[in-house]
């Protein structure tokens, strides 16, 4: 796994959480976690779930993790990763992504659009 892109473990875990949460649509997930000052697109949720991008700020993805976790628990899942573990997983992926950015430029769009 050391040769895997930084978001692979995060993305795989997020895919599993989507399954535990009853496979909500990307659209419903994006709507559930968007707030007045932060818009999360369906594509961005897909990118996170597929490990293509990792949000630079944990606070951006935490509402999605919370929403999915609540759905998973309500659906009867018993082996749901606790939020503190998600934060550790995010930090590991973010740390590797930051290290990669020093050696190779990364392009793309920001994880969210903020109007603050």
N, C-alpha and C positions, 0 to 999 in steps of 0.2 A: 504494500500500500504506500510505501514511501515514494514511489514514482507517480502516484496518482495526483491529479490536480487537487488543490487545497480544499475545494468545495465538495469533493466526492463523498467523504464521510458525512458531512453535514447534509448534503442532498439525499443520500441514501437513508439517513435517519428521518429526514423530513418526509420522504416518500412513505416510509413505514408509518409515520404518525398520521399521514393522510389516510392510509388504509385503516388504521385503528379508529380514526374519526368517522368512518363510514363513507369514505371517498367523496367528500364535498367537491363541488365544481371549483375550478380556479376563479370563476366569476364570483361565486358566493364567498369564497375565502377573501378575495380582494375587497369586496364590499364590506365584509365583516370587520376588517382591520383598518380600513381607511378612516381617517379622522379629518376634521375641518382644515387643519394645517398640514396634513400629510396625505397624499394620494398614493395608494399602492395599486399598480395595474395588474391585470390578470397575467400579462406577460412576465412581469417582475416576479410574481409568485411562482410561475412556471420555471423561471431561471433559477430561483433559489432551490426549488424542489429537485431540479435536475443537476444542481451543483455547478452551474455555469457562472454564477455570480454569488458572492457572499456580501451581505450588507456591511457597510463600513461601521455602522452604528447598531449595536445590539437592540437598542430601544425601538428601532424600526421593525425588526422581525419578532420581537417579543410578543406583541399583540396577536400575531398569527399563531405563534407557538402556544400561547395561553388559550386562544379560541379553539384550536385543534385539540389541545390536551383536555379541555372541558368536554368537548364532543366525544372524545375517546373514552373518557371515564364514564360519561353518561351512557355510552354504548356498551359498557361492561368490560372494557379492556382493563386488565390488571397489571400489565407490565409496561405502563407508560413512563417514558423517561421524565424525571422531575425537571422543572425549569432550571434549577441551579446546574444540573448536568448539561442542559442545552447551552447554557452560557459558557461552560467550559469547552464544549464541542465547537461552538462558534469562535471562541477565543483562539483555539488551536488552528482552526481553518483560517481565521483572519491573520494570525501571526505568520503562517506560511505564505498567505497571499501577499502580505506586506513585504516579506523577504523576497518573494519572486519579483515584486514591483521594482526592487532596487537593481535587479539584473536585466530585466526585460520590461519595456514599456507595456502598459496594459491600456487598451482602449475600451470604449463602450460608453454607455449612458449611466447617469447616476441611478442609484437604487430607488430613489423616491423623488418626487417633485414636492418641494416645500415652498410654502408661500410666506414663511415667517420672515 
